[in-house]
């Protein structure tokens, strides 16, 4: 560890000394040789990119366009420090980046949010794979979101799912295979990220051994049949209020059970209160 620290100090000292006696181009060349920089995104630095389109892979209607020069320059700083690698992450991409140089020339990349300094790449095109800092999440994507995300979304959303599936699997769903359809929840799609889904799947496997996510992209055209299908539909949300409908369809006896769930933080102090209703006592707000 001490040797590594000394090596890094020596490296920074060399860069500092070179910067005193040479221009930026020489410094950039040194960084490229040392693996601290790549030259693959110089077309951004050269001002050829006037517009960047960022599209959610789960919500076709959720996309935003970046034309601000400072934001594009900031994206270049992040991408130019990306590390080229051979293998990409097995997670599904969350966003598609399209950088338009002209009408007939578009640089397209898939991006997996929430990863940083991993062994596998989280930004990739058809022929290049990179490990890129999740500064993109905080400095680029979040700054341009015009949609207010529900407070404590992961806790509320995935916690509600887990609680309901756990209760059902111990009652009507006991001993039955249960497939959870999360991908058709249109209102929440823009907030769902692959890294969060992985955490949810891990928690699910610890608490419910007969349930799993239905993942269309991995079925190769073959639809797996479950005894019960669980679906969620986000009805509405505010910063401190979340409402959804959860439906269990039992394929074995062709019966349905539907629950209406309201999760609220009335005092805005992080203490969420969950109320579950059935068809008989469903509030008029649903």
Buried (B, 14 or more C-beta within 10 A) or exposed (E): EEEEEEEEEEEEEEBEEBEEEEEEEEBBBBBEEEEBBBEBBEBBBEEBBEEBBBBBBBBEEBBBEBEEEEBBEBBBBBBBBBBEBEEBBEBBBBBBBBBBBEEEEEBEBBBBBBBEEEEBBBBBEEEBBBBBBBBBBEBBBEEEEEEEEBBBBBEBBBBBBBBBBBBBBEEBBEEBBBBBBBBEBEBBBBBBBBBBBBBBBEBBEEEBEBBBBBBEEEEEEEEEEBBBBBBBBBBEBEEBBBBBBBBBBBBEEEEEBBBBBBBBBEEEEEEBEBEBBEEEEEEEEE
